[in-house]
Amino acid sequence: MNVDWIIAIALFLIFISWSFAYYTGFFSVTLDMRAGVEGISGKVVDFLSIDVYDVPVVFNSTEAESRVLYMDFPWPGYSKNSTRIFSGGQSLPCYISGNRVYWQADLIQGENKFEMRYYDENVSLFCDSSFSLANATQAIPWVSEKSKAISQAKINQMLATNLHSFSRILGINQDFRVELEINNVTTVYGTDPPLGYDVHVKETPGRKENNEGVRVRVLTW
């Protein structure tokens, strides 16, 4: 009887040890895959991102009316051309002359909030709308705030680059695919995962420089 107990306990311990080793190895592979997709996603998002600067502007109006506002601003480098004016997330007609930007706005009585965004890249002038500048009213900018945005130029650069070359540029040595969802339209860069492979996904929500929402999904296997 004592011998049977010893054998049973020994077999039980062997089974437990085997199970622990199997599941520990499986769990380690899963952790490695998750760490892999996190790292690749970070590299892709960093490549697609640029620094943008948002300048808050508040204008108090005594009545609800349409009006042309302007402000003076010392743009650094090439950033003047990239300037956009937003209200409630929507882009407004704007025009730049020298170091002054004008924009058309439908004001409400009381406090009106605007946002001027620019980034230091040499792009075509955005604020080139045509409207009368007569009786324009000055607004005062606040301190600019730095953040990140997904660049359409960077997206185009990625899509125009061979996947192998892009992987080498980013230092990625694992199979992956990038999906960009903008305005419910998905653009795919890369190949489909093979059938039967364990696929890990990392999704990063963000915005483009023109304030469009964007989701960057990276798949690895």
C-alpha positions as CSV (number, residue, x, y, z in Angstrom):
1,M,0.0,0.0,0.0
2,N,2.8,2.4,0.9
3,V,4.5,1.6,-2.4
4,D,1.3,2.4,-4.4
5,W,0.9,5.7,-2.6
6,I,4.5,6.6,-3.4
7,I,4.1,5.7,-7.1
8,A,0.8,7.6,-7.3
9,I,2.3,10.7,-5.7
10,A,5.3,10.6,-8.0
11,L,3.1,10.3,-11.1
12,F,1.0,13.2,-9.9
13,L,4.0,15.4,-9.3
14,I,5.4,14.5,-12.8
15,F,2.0,15.4,-14.4
16,I,1.9,18.7,-12.4
17,S,5.5,19.6,-13.4
18,W,4.8,18.8,-17.1
19,S,1.6,20.8,-17.1
20,F,3.3,23.8,-15.4
21,A,6.2,23.7,-17.9
22,Y,3.7,23.5,-20.9
23,Y,1.5,26.3,-19.8
24,T,4.4,28.5,-18.7
25,G,5.9,28.1,-22.1
26,F,2.6,28.9,-23.8
27,F,2.1,31.9,-21.6
28,S,5.6,33.2,-22.3
29,V,5.0,32.9,-26.0
30,T,1.8,34.8,-25.6
31,L,3.5,37.5,-23.6
32,D,6.3,37.8,-26.2
33,M,3.7,38.1,-29.0
34,R,1.8,40.8,-27.1
35,A,5.1,42.7,-26.4
36,G,5.9,42.3,-30.1
37,V,2.7,43.9,-31.3
38,E,3.1,46.7,-28.7
39,G,6.6,47.4,-29.9
40,I,5.8,47.3,-33.6
41,S,2.6,49.4,-33.2
42,G,4.7,52.0,-31.3
43,K,7.3,52.2,-34.1
44,V,4.5,52.5,-36.8
45,V,2.6,55.2,-34.9
46,D,5.8,57.1,-34.2
47,F,6.7,57.1,-37.9
48,L,3.3,58.4,-38.9
49,S,3.2,61.1,-36.2
50,I,4.3,64.7,-36.3
51,D,4.4,67.4,-33.7
52,V,1.6,69.9,-34.0
53,Y,1.0,73.1,-32.1
54,D,-2.5,74.3,-31.1
55,V,-3.0,77.9,-30.2
56,P,-6.2,78.6,-28.2
57,V,-8.0,81.9,-29.2
58,V,-11.0,83.2,-27.2
59,F,-13.1,86.1,-28.5
60,N,-16.0,87.7,-26.6
61,S,-18.8,89.0,-28.8
62,T,-21.6,91.3,-27.8
63,E,-24.0,89.7,-30.3
64,A,-24.5,86.8,-32.6
65,E,-23.1,87.7,-36.0
66,S,-20.8,86.7,-38.8
67,R,-17.5,88.4,-38.6
68,V,-13.9,88.3,-39.9
69,L,-11.4,88.0,-37.1
70,Y,-7.6,88.2,-37.3
71,M,-4.5,87.8,-35.1
72,D,-0.8,88.3,-35.5
73,F,1.5,85.4,-34.9
74,P,5.3,84.8,-35.3
75,W,5.3,81.4,-37.1
76,P,8.6,79.5,-36.9
77,G,10.3,78.0,-39.9
78,Y,8.0,76.7,-42.6
79,S,5.0,76.3,-40.4
80,K,3.0,79.2,-41.7
81,N,1.7,77.3,-44.7
82,S,0.4,74.5,-42.5
83,T,-1.8,76.8,-40.5
84,R,-5.5,75.9,-40.0
85,I,-8.2,77.6,-37.9
86,F,-10.8,75.3,-36.1
87,S,-14.0,76.0,-34.2
88,G,-15.7,73.0,-32.5
89,G,-13.4,70.7,-34.4
90,Q,-14.4,72.1,-37.8
91,S,-12.0,73.9,-40.2
92,L,-12.9,77.6,-41.0
93,P,-12.1,79.6,-44.1
94,C,-8.8,81.5,-43.5
95,Y,-6.3,83.7,-45.2
96,I,-2.7,84.6,-44.3
97,S,-1.0,87.9,-45.2
98,G,2.5,88.4,-43.7
99,N,2.4,87.5,-40.1
100,R,-1.3,87.9,-39.8
101,V,-4.0,85.3,-40.2
102,Y,-7.7,86.1,-40.9
103,W,-10.7,83.8,-40.6
104,Q,-14.4,83.9,-41.0
105,A,-16.6,82.9,-38.1
106,D,-20.2,82.7,-37.1
107,L,-20.1,84.2,-33.6
108,I,-22.4,83.6,-30.7
109,Q,-23.1,86.2,-28.0
110,G,-20.5,85.8,-25.3
111,E,-17.4,83.6,-25.4
112,N,-16.3,82.1,-28.7
113,K,-13.4,79.6,-28.7
114,F,-11.1,78.9,-31.7
115,E,-7.9,77.0,-32.2
116,M,-5.1,77.7,-34.6
117,R,-3.0,74.6,-35.5
118,Y,0.3,74.5,-37.3
119,Y,3.3,72.2,-37.7
120,D,6.8,72.8,-38.9
121,E,6.8,71.2,-42.4
122,N,7.1,72.7,-45.8
123,V,3.7,72.1,-47.3
124,S,1.4,74.0,-49.7
125,L,-0.4,77.0,-48.1
126,F,-3.7,76.0,-46.6
127,C,-5.1,79.4,-45.5
128,D,-5.8,80.8,-49.0
129,S,-9.6,81.5,-48.9
130,S,-10.9,84.6,-50.5
131,F,-13.1,87.0,-48.5
132,S,-13.3,90.7,-47.6
133,L,-10.9,91.8,-44.9
134,A,-12.7,95.0,-44.3
135,N,-13.7,95.7,-40.7
136,A,-11.8,92.6,-39.4
137,T,-11.6,92.5,-35.6
138,Q,-8.5,91.5,-33.7
139,A,-8.4,88.4,-31.5
140,I,-5.6,87.6,-29.0
141,P,-3.9,84.2,-29.1
142,W,-3.0,82.3,-26.0
143,V,0.1,80.1,-25.4
144,S,0.6,77.3,-27.9
145,E,0.2,73.7,-26.8
146,K,2.3,70.9,-28.3
147,S,0.8,67.5,-29.2
148,K,1.0,64.6,-31.7
149,A,-1.1,64.1,-34.9
150,I,-1.0,61.5,-37.7
151,S,0.4,63.1,-40.9
152,Q,-1.2,62.4,-44.3
153,A,2.2,63.0,-45.8
154,K,3.6,60.3,-43.6
155,I,0.8,58.0,-44.5
156,N,1.5,58.5,-48.2
157,Q,5.2,57.9,-47.6
158,M,4.5,54.6,-45.9
159,L,2.0,53.4,-48.6
160,A,4.6,54.3,-51.3
161,T,7.4,52.3,-49.6
162,N,8.0,48.6,-50.1
163,L,7.0,46.6,-47.0
164,H,10.4,45.0,-46.8
165,S,12.1,48.4,-47.0
166,F,9.7,49.9,-44.5
167,S,10.4,47.1,-42.1
168,R,14.1,47.7,-42.4
169,I,13.7,51.4,-41.8
170,L,11.8,50.8,-38.6
171,G,13.9,47.9,-37.5
172,I,11.1,45.4,-37.5
173,N,11.9,41.7,-38.1
174,Q,8.5,40.2,-37.7
175,D,5.5,39.9,-40.0
176,F,2.9,42.6,-39.6
177,R,0.2,44.6,-41.3
178,V,-1.1,48.1,-40.8
179,E,-4.8,49.2,-41.1
180,L,-5.7,52.9,-41.2
181,E,-9.4,53.7,-40.6
182,I,-10.3,57.2,-41.6
183,N,-14.0,58.3,-42.0
184,N,-15.1,54.7,-41.9
185,V,-12.8,53.8,-44.8
186,T,-10.0,51.3,-44.1
187,T,-6.6,51.4,-46.0
188,V,-4.5,48.3,-45.6
189,Y,-0.7,48.2,-45.8
190,G,1.0,44.8,-45.8
191,T,-0.1,41.2,-46.3
192,D,-2.9,39.0,-44.9
193,P,-2.0,36.8,-41.9
194,P,-1.7,33.1,-43.0
195,L,-4.6,30.9,-42.0
196,G,-4.2,29.2,-38.7
197,Y,-1.7,31.7,-37.3
198,D,-2.3,33.4,-33.9
199,V,-2.8,37.1,-34.7
200,H,-2.3,39.8,-32.2
201,V,-3.8,43.3,-32.7
202,K,-3.0,46.7,-31.3
203,E,-5.3,49.6,-32.1
204,T,-4.4,53.2,-31.4
205,P,-7.0,56.0,-31.8
206,G,-5.8,59.5,-32.8
207,R,-6.4,62.4,-35.1
208,K,-4.8,63.7,-38.3
209,E,-3.4,67.2,-38.7
210,N,-6.7,68.3,-40.2
211,N,-8.6,67.1,-37.1
212,E,-10.0,64.0,-38.8
213,G,-10.3,61.0,-36.5
214,V,-8.0,58.1,-37.3
215,R,-7.5,54.6,-35.9
216,V,-4.2,52.8,-36.5
217,R,-4.4,49.0,-36.2
218,V,-1.2,46.9,-36.3
219,L,-1.5,43.1,-36.7
220,T,1.4,40.7,-36.0
221,W,1.6,36.9,-36.2
